[in-house]
Amino acid sequence: MTMSDNLNTAPAIDISTLRFSWGNGQNPILVIENLQVKCGERIFVEGPSGSGKSTLLSLIAGIVTPQQGTIKVYGKHIDSLDGASRDRFRADHIGFIYQMFNLIPYLSVVENVTLPCRFSKRRRDRAVGRASGFETEAMRLLNKLGMDEPDVVKRPVTELSVGQQQRVAAARALIGAPEILIADEPTSSLDAGHRKAFIQLLFQECDREATTLIFVSHDTTLANLFNRTIRLADINKI
């Protein structure tokens, strides 16, 4: 089965007998017997600070690998890939809104948003397919997030407010229509108005491409907007 076939037929995420700790001999922080997410699902993940939510996201994205168990993303065993192959898979298929944003300080807003298109031909081609160029697609996303003012988009991201940086990180994750979008506390620095616009854009873009959304937040009032809520305490056997 080709990668293209897998993207159409396999569950988006399939985790089995997972066990993870941050070092040899350390007590595990995640023990998950089974977790499946369907293609196109919107999943809300909740749990207290320190419960392993961000670690679970890093495992799904292939940033770290488990000591035991399997993690399949659209049928691909990312737990068995080497580091370079996991990086390539993530660049092509996963958009990640990091809790600390991970923006490049010496790049402008637009340059940060288009960064995935410079690392992944797949995402570049998909972005260009939506617009006349990937920079045009970046501006479309920024416009939806209220971030398209000329004096804003040319600034280094270090000159933006925390809320503005958060929206830039979201546009960067969305560009090129990745099959999975992972969002780690993506609305924590947004006011009510920008939070509503952000959620609307996230859902619109995911619906447009049947993108699977994994969304972590302490704001449980958002949970009813999603197809399903996963409480980490219910699936983590620790």
Helices and strands as residue ranges (DSSP letters): H 3-9, E 13-20, E 30-37, E 42-46, H 53-60, E 68-73, E 76-77, G 78-80, H 83-93, E 94-97, H 109-113, H 115-119, H 121-130, H 134-144, H 150-153, G 157-159, H 162-174, E 180-184, H 192-209, E 212-216, G 220-225, E 228-231, H 232-235
